[in-house]
Amino acid sequence: MIHGLSEAGEFELEFRGRSEQTQAKLALMEAELLAQMYDAGPLAATPVEAGNVEVDQDLKARIVSRFSELNDD
């Protein structure tokens, strides 16, 4: 559809990210990214025990601010 293609009215469309296989691939990609960039997540070289996580409050505030800006639209 994005390229001007059309399907018959009864054709069942499959949306990206809905299949379990796609969700698993995305979760693995996210875990690998967290491990490589931040040494965090389930694949981190130095795993952190639950409850012993330091939160970057400045980063958290910036993220919350950006999400609140999305809600304003």
C-alpha positions as CSV (number, residue, x, y, z in Angstrom):
1,M,0.0,0.0,0.0
2,I,2.8,2.4,0.8
3,H,4.2,1.9,-2.7
4,G,0.8,2.3,-4.4
5,L,0.0,-1.4,-4.3
6,S,-3.5,-2.5,-3.4
7,E,-5.1,-5.7,-2.2
8,A,-8.5,-7.1,-2.5
9,G,-11.1,-6.0,0.1
10,E,-11.1,-9.4,1.8
11,F,-7.3,-9.6,2.0
12,E,-6.2,-9.8,5.7
13,L,-3.3,-7.4,6.3
14,E,-0.5,-8.3,8.7
15,F,1.0,-5.4,10.6
16,R,4.6,-5.3,11.4
17,G,5.6,-6.3,14.9
18,R,2.5,-8.3,15.7
19,S,3.9,-11.8,15.1
20,E,5.6,-13.5,17.9
21,Q,8.7,-14.1,15.8
22,T,9.0,-10.4,15.0
23,Q,8.5,-9.5,18.7
24,A,11.2,-11.9,19.7
25,K,13.6,-10.5,17.1
26,L,12.9,-6.9,18.3
27,A,13.4,-7.9,22.0
28,L,16.8,-9.5,21.1
29,M,17.9,-6.5,19.1
30,E,16.9,-4.3,22.1
31,A,18.8,-6.5,24.5
32,E,21.9,-6.4,22.3
33,L,21.8,-2.7,21.9
34,L,21.5,-2.1,25.7
35,A,24.4,-4.4,26.3
36,Q,26.7,-2.8,23.7
37,M,25.9,0.8,24.4
38,Y,25.2,0.9,28.1
39,D,26.4,-2.5,29.5
40,A,22.9,-2.9,30.7
41,G,20.0,-5.4,30.3
42,P,19.9,-9.2,30.2
43,L,23.0,-9.5,27.9
44,A,25.2,-7.1,29.9
45,A,28.8,-8.2,30.6
46,T,28.3,-7.1,34.2
47,P,24.8,-8.0,35.3
48,V,23.2,-5.9,38.0
49,E,21.2,-7.6,40.8
50,A,17.6,-6.6,41.1
51,G,17.2,-3.6,43.4
52,N,20.8,-2.4,43.0
53,V,20.2,-0.2,40.0
54,E,21.3,3.4,40.0
55,V,18.9,5.6,38.1
56,D,20.2,8.7,36.2
57,Q,17.6,11.2,37.4
58,D,18.6,13.8,34.8
59,L,18.1,11.3,32.0
60,K,14.8,10.1,33.5
61,A,13.5,13.7,33.7
62,R,14.4,14.3,30.0
63,I,12.6,11.1,28.9
64,V,9.5,12.0,30.9
65,S,9.6,15.5,29.5
66,R,9.8,14.2,25.9
67,F,6.8,11.9,26.5
68,S,4.8,14.7,28.0
69,E,5.4,16.8,24.9
70,L,4.0,13.9,22.8
71,N,0.8,14.0,24.8
72,D,0.4,17.7,24.1
73,D,-0.3,17.1,20.4
